[in-house]
């Protein structure tokens, strides 16, 4: 989600875009961004899927230009030796590396084709469980990567039910409408938070952000969020004790 506007920036200049992606994520991308040629890469214990296999795929299809967007990767110290590495967050790094203006990150809406029918269907599933289309709800997402956050649930009004975002669909984009129409969203730093921020979903007083990483791996947020404490924040995520 963070890098998709980079791909679109180059596509609009006439480039054909090839993008290796972990096989388990293909279902989340090929419908919303069919203009990109997605190459599924199988994840395994060797670690080759991080760099070696994607590079092999891109070279095999004859790409003229290859832009790795890693800011740090084992066995590739040249990424972290860039003169801007120590001074940027990881998303800023990607845009500097790709020579794309950083504000393009928030032009995500121009890079995707939303499936309104799938979004509506998922919203109706939530509404049916709550007992009606007019019932307010709060969406909660506390699992990001291998981390599960905790927060003080007293911030949730007792008269508004909280619904936890699950893997009920094979596309994270199906949650867009539900995220936008929720009374509030409480989201750990994750793909869901990125989608909400980059698409400006929900309202300024309805977004709650739970950090999980140190400053270098926390994205720059373009919308207003209320930051709340992560009660399970790892010690390594605290840059300043």
Secondary structure, DSSP 8 states (H G I E B T S, - for coil): -TTHHHHHHHHTTT---EEEEEGGGHHHHTTTTTTSEEEEE---TT-TTTTHHHHHHHHHTT-S------S--TT-TTTTTSTTGGGS-HHHHHHHHHT--GGGGGGGGGT----HHHHHHHHHHHHHHHTSTT--EEEEE-EETTEE----GGGS-TTSEEEE--S-SS-GGGGHHHHHHSSEEEEETTHHHHHHHHHT-S-TTTEEEE--S-GGGS----S--EEE--TT--GGG-S--
